[in-house]
Amino acid sequence: MKEMIAFPALVVLLLSTAIISSLVTTALPHMPEYWDAFKSRIRRVFTRKPKMDMVDVVIIAQLQDRIDELEEQVNNLATNHYRRERNRKNNIRRDVREYLEELRK
């Protein structure tokens, strides 16, 4: 009775060993590629940065808006300063022309 159970088990064991060895033999040339990909994926899991909280995202958005507002203010101040300087120079030129006209008379 034991021989009747042992023989099919032995056949199944031999066939499974043959199938596994043939699979390993055919897959062996490709193993380094998959192994490197597997190792890099495992490394990424442990070196990944934690995701940002929504609070941080909202704070960053508010700070970005504030930066944009301040940049606009600086640009406006620079434009106003340039315009005042140009007007001042034009006023000086006009005063010099008027003074020269008075001297000619």
ABEGO torsion letter per residue (X at the ends): XAAAAAAAAAAAAAAAAAAAAAAAAAAAAAAAAAAAAAAAAAAAAAABBBBBBAAAAAAAAAAAAAAAAAAAAAAAAAAAAAAAAAAAAAAAAAAAAAAAAAAAX
